[in-house]
């Protein structure tokens, strides 16, 4: 599917008019993102938004480079290049991270549907331009979009509100889990860094556990009744997703179902849920509605 979509955008859709448009989007569209942040930074009443945009671009760039050099995914081959491909590895797309991080900051700040629509459309065009130009696979764009949305949400929550709300760090944690999972399916996880004993189990424990930690703070400790059992929603939802993901591994030649991984997920979720209940008792957390 990745190669099929790449060939469609890079070969089948190729047209001289689209060539000019896509080059403009990938260069001028991308360059307009920090300019927007700088403009808002100079407007009274918009400085928080400008700061959130600029910080999201810096944070997104740093995280993009970290994952790119961890994954070391090569750029697409046998493609038509209108611009030289960057020397960075391909996954995730830094352009997509930047576009979607700014789009989310703008959308969350101004809230109206036309702001959301325009911002997401612009980010999507930047991502599509990268595939059209042969610089990225579509999966690189998806990974970049996931990371960008998370970075934008976190920067909005920490810098764009009247006071920082640390619960917004939930979204980067979810993004990390999604990106690591996608890297596993793409077979680009840095296996040389995971040679120590039980490395995969520890990662499952930490990655899914931290999702539950932030999610329980986000949900303010909500739970549901199932007969005589009280089940925290912050554990129920991620564990259900983890079971579905383990089941999906049966369809991948690169992965296999592991009861040990699922057990590590659950143990991490329970531990970090317990830890989050301690934080919920703090006045600074408890008074957040």
Secondary structure, 3 states (H helix, E strand, C coil): CHHHHHHHHHHHCCCHHHHHHHHHHHHHHHHHHHHHHHHHHCCCCCHHHHHHHHHHHHHHHHHHHHHHHHHCCCCCCCCCCCCCCCCCCCCCCHHHHHHHHHHHHHHHHHCCHHHHHHHHHHHHHHHHHHHHCCCCCHHHHHHHHHHHHHHHHHHHHHHHCCCCCHHHHHHHHHHHHHHHHHHHHCCCCCHHHCCCCCHHHHHHHHHHHHHHHHHHHHCCCCEEEECCEEEEHHHHHHHHHHHHHHHHHHHCCCCCCCHHHHHHHHHHHHHHHHHHHHHHCCHHHHCCC
